[in-house]
Amino acid sequence: MKKSPKIWTRAFLGTTCKSDIIDNNLCEAFNSIIVEARFKSIIKMLEGIRTKMMTRIVQKKKLCNGWKQNYGPLVKAKFDANKKDC
Protein backbone atom coordinates (compact mmCIF):
# COMPACT_ATOMS: atom_id res chain seq x y z
CA MET A 1 0.00 0.00 0.00
CA LYS A 2 1.16 3.49 -0.77
CA LYS A 3 -0.54 5.16 2.21
CA SER A 4 -0.57 4.18 5.83
CA PRO A 5 -3.87 2.78 7.16
CA LYS A 6 -3.82 5.52 9.81
CA ILE A 7 -4.72 8.00 7.07
CA TRP A 8 -7.83 6.29 5.71
CA THR A 9 -8.95 3.59 8.19
CA ARG A 10 -11.98 4.41 10.33
CA ALA A 11 -10.43 2.81 13.39
CA PHE A 12 -7.71 5.48 13.45
CA LEU A 13 -9.98 8.49 12.82
CA GLY A 14 -11.09 10.74 15.68
CA THR A 15 -14.68 11.00 16.80
CA THR A 16 -14.84 14.80 16.76
CA CYS A 17 -16.45 16.57 13.82
CA LYS A 18 -13.93 18.32 11.58
CA SER A 19 -16.51 20.44 9.78
CA ASP A 20 -19.09 22.99 10.87
CA ILE A 21 -21.52 21.76 8.23
CA ILE A 22 -23.46 18.72 9.37
CA ASP A 23 -26.38 18.86 6.96
CA ASN A 24 -27.09 20.25 3.55
CA ASN A 25 -29.18 23.42 3.85
CA LEU A 26 -30.76 22.87 0.44
CA CYS A 27 -32.02 19.46 1.58
CA GLU A 28 -33.38 20.98 4.78
CA ALA A 29 -35.21 23.67 2.79
CA PHE A 30 -36.61 21.04 0.43
CA ASN A 31 -37.85 18.90 3.33
CA SER A 32 -39.61 21.87 4.94
CA ILE A 33 -41.33 22.70 1.64
CA ILE A 34 -42.51 19.11 1.25
CA VAL A 35 -44.14 19.24 4.69
CA GLU A 36 -46.08 22.37 3.70
CA ALA A 37 -47.11 21.02 0.29
CA ARG A 38 -48.01 17.42 1.06
CA PHE A 39 -51.74 18.06 1.60
CA LYS A 40 -52.26 19.59 -1.85
CA SER A 41 -53.16 17.76 -5.04
CA ILE A 42 -50.16 16.29 -6.86
CA ILE A 43 -49.92 18.97 -9.57
CA LYS A 44 -50.28 21.85 -7.10
CA MET A 45 -47.83 20.16 -4.73
CA LEU A 46 -45.15 19.73 -7.40
CA GLU A 47 -45.69 23.24 -8.74
CA GLY A 48 -45.42 24.71 -5.23
CA ILE A 49 -42.22 22.81 -4.51
CA ARG A 50 -40.72 23.85 -7.85
CA THR A 51 -41.65 27.51 -7.36
CA LYS A 52 -40.33 27.75 -3.80
CA MET A 53 -37.07 25.95 -4.60
CA MET A 54 -36.45 28.16 -7.65
CA THR A 55 -37.13 31.25 -5.55
CA ARG A 56 -34.71 30.07 -2.87
CA ILE A 57 -31.98 29.32 -5.39
CA VAL A 58 -32.33 32.77 -7.00
CA GLN A 59 -32.22 34.48 -3.59
CA LYS A 60 -29.07 32.59 -2.58
CA LYS A 61 -27.44 33.32 -5.95
CA LYS A 62 -28.12 37.07 -5.52
CA LEU A 63 -26.69 36.91 -2.00
CA CYS A 64 -23.52 35.16 -3.19
CA ASN A 65 -23.04 37.58 -6.09
CA GLY A 66 -22.65 40.35 -3.51
CA TRP A 67 -19.61 38.69 -1.91
CA LYS A 68 -16.27 40.36 -2.50
CA GLN A 69 -14.32 37.08 -2.17
CA ASN A 70 -14.89 33.54 -3.40
CA TYR A 71 -16.21 32.59 0.04
CA GLY A 72 -18.85 33.88 2.42
CA PRO A 73 -18.53 36.50 5.14
CA LEU A 74 -18.89 33.94 7.95
CA VAL A 75 -16.01 31.90 6.56
CA LYS A 76 -13.94 35.09 6.25
CA ALA A 77 -14.67 36.00 9.89
CA LYS A 78 -13.61 32.52 11.08
CA PHE A 79 -10.48 32.68 8.96
CA ASP A 80 -9.54 36.11 10.35
CA ALA A 81 -10.14 34.93 13.91
CA ASN A 82 -7.97 31.85 13.38
CA LYS A 83 -5.29 33.94 11.67
CA LYS A 84 -4.97 36.10 14.80
CA ASP A 85 -4.43 32.98 16.94
CA CYS A 86 -1.60 31.67 14.76
C-alpha positions in Angstrom: 0.0 0.0 0.0 1.2 3.5 -0.8 -0.5 5.2 2.2 -0.6 4.2 5.8 -3.9 2.8 7.2 -3.8 5.5 9.8 -4.7 8.0 7.1 -7.8 6.3 5.7 -8.9 3.6 8.2 -12.0 4.4 10.3 -10.4 2.8 13.4 -7.7 5.5 13.4 -10.0 8.5 12.8 -11.1 10.7 15.7 -14.7 11.0 16.8 -14.8 14.8 16.8 -16.5 16.6 13.8 -13.9 18.3 11.6 -16.5 20.4 9.8 -19.1 23.0 10.9 -21.5 21.8 8.2 -23.5 18.7 9.4 -26.4 18.9 7.0 -27.1 20.3 3.6 -29.2 23.4 3.9 -30.8 22.9 0.4 -32.0 19.5 1.6 -33.4 21.0 4.8 -35.2 23.7 2.8 -36.6 21.0 0.4 -37.8 18.9 3.3 -39.6 21.9 4.9 -41.3 22.7 1.6 -42.5 19.1 1.3 -44.1 19.2 4.7 -46.1 22.4 3.7 -47.1 21.0 0.3 -48.0 17.4 1.1 -51.7 18.1 1.6 -52.3 19.6 -1.8 -53.2 17.8 -5.0 -50.2 16.3 -6.9 -49.9 19.0 -9.6 -50.3 21.9 -7.1 -47.8 20.2 -4.7 -45.1 19.7 -7.4 -45.7 23.2 -8.7 -45.4 24.7 -5.2 -42.2 22.8 -4.5 -40.7 23.9 -7.8 -41.6 27.5 -7.4 -40.3 27.7 -3.8 -37.1 26.0 -4.6 -36.4 28.2 -7.7 -37.1 31.3 -5.6 -34.7 30.1 -2.9 -32.0 29.3 -5.4 -32.3 32.8 -7.0 -32.2 34.5 -3.6 -29.1 32.6 -2.6 -27.4 33.3 -5.9 -28.1 37.1 -5.5 -26.7 36.9 -2.0 -23.5 35.2 -3.2 -23.0 37.6 -6.1 -22.6 40.3 -3.5 -19.6 38.7 -1.9 -16.3 40.4 -2.5 -14.3 37.1 -2.2 -14.9 33.5 -3.4 -16.2 32.6 0.0 -18.9 33.9 2.4 -18.5 36.5 5.1 -18.9 33.9 7.9 -16.0 31.9 6.6 -13.9 35.1 6.3 -14.7 36.0 9.9 -13.6 32.5 11.1 -10.5 32.7 9.0 -9.5 36.1 10.3 -10.1 34.9 13.9 -8.0 31.8 13.4 -5.3 33.9 11.7 -5.0 36.1 14.8 -4.4 33.0 16.9 -1.6 31.7 14.8 
